[in-house]
Amino acid sequence: MKKDYLFLLGIILSGCLLNPLKLNAQSFPFVLPDKKPDQPLSLAMQRNYDNYRAPRPEDNELYTQFKYTALKGLDYSNHDGTISRRDPSKVIFENGKYYVYYTHRQTATPPKGAKASTETIPSADWDLSEIWYATSIDGFTWEEQGVAIPRPPKPNLGHRSVSTADVLKWKGKFYMYYQGFSEASGLRGDDCPVLASYADSPDGPWTPVNKIIIPNGPKDSWDQYSIHDPYPLVYKDKIYLYYKSDFDGQPNLIRMQGLATADNPLGPFSKSQLNPVLASGHETSLFPFQEGIAALIIRDGNEHNTIQFAKDGVNFEIAALVELMPMAAGPFIPDAFTNTKDGRGITWGISHLTNVTTWKENHAMLLRFDCDLSQDLNDPDMKKHHVYHRPEIYLKNGLNPKQKKRISEKNEALLNKN
């Protein structure tokens, strides 16, 4: 009898070993635990607790939906392509109002490409541009104030175009970092250096430094040619300046982001030995959050459409997956320059849309985005993760003529075969 019992027990145990569903008698709880349960978990469930800041998106302070609003007060010449505003800086609040700086192009024609460009015809949307600025009381209606950083005369760097600016406040003074083009974009113009100007007021006047602020990397390094989108924050008693580089060459062009730090706004800057510190993202857009730095990973790369976080400002991890991200986001960051050890996050900013009409009238426009990436806001409508878009949003992303032709030829070949 004892032998029969042991034989049956052996069969039961071997069945459990062969069937892992029977091995774990503890089912996963009906109510999703806030903390990782002490029980065997699938890799997917382990990621849900280990890789994100909360198991539910709505409880994740670095998860959000983005909402958009058209700005009032800015003229675009009936969107004929002759006026463009793009690549806004972070928004700052000074003198009782908001300030934003941006790339401004006003030319006789829309962009015509590098080969057709002249001293008055732009090659690209950011060619023949200057850095302008606007102010606002409410963040929705803006009053354009005019030029902040003009193109310098030849042969100074940036005489062809100055663009993609961002602003820093350091010890009571203001510093503007931007790209300086000396050739039309599309030639070698995109291999342009980072320049800087400084002022005592956000209204200027701005004094150019007339030197390269962030040098290119050595030959065969990832940033040997381009250092774009300079983006400064004050962190750990230093200036943390993030930037993007295009590398790997056409047609395999890839974009990643690096970091350079300094004790002085005009340098010298030291690049992180771990560069690139972000493996994805078309534009640089970051903000202090809690003890570290959060980054919006906008377009481009394996990790696009994510928000990432680094406790040390260097080693970033994915904190949330998001959608419909603001392009070239310039957020309003109240503690961007306070050297905070508890960043409060962001709730709104200015971004841009490109190709507003057609490529024949190619230009960009500024708009406002709102979000809940803040420790001080709890907006459930910003935390939804089942947003429905209208059919036209999907249908606008249709097949191009080359793809339609490929499908048609494949169908025709299949019919002929039969």
Buried (B, 14 or more C-beta within 10 A) or exposed (E): EEEEEEEEEEEEEEEBEEEEEEEEEEEEEEEEEEEEEEEEBEEEBEEBBEEBBBBEBEEBBBBBBBBEEEBEEBEBEEBEBBBBBBBBBBBBBEEEBBBBBBBBBEBEBBBBBBEEBEEEBBBBBBBBBBBBBBBBEEBEEBEBBEBBBBBBEEEEBBBBBBBBBBBBBBEEEBBBBBBBBBBBBBBEBBBBBBBBBBBEEBBBEBEBBEEBBBBBBEEEEBBBBBBBBBBBBBBEEBBBBBBBBBBEEEEEEBBBBBBBBBEEBBBEBEBBEEBBBBBBBBBBBBBBBBEBBBBBBBBBBEBBBBBBBBEEBBEBEBBBBBEEBBBBBBBBBBBBBEEBEEBBBBBBBBBBBBEBBEEEBBBBBBBBBBBBBBEEBEBEEBBBBEEEEEEEEEEEEEEEEEEEEEEEEEEEEEEEEE
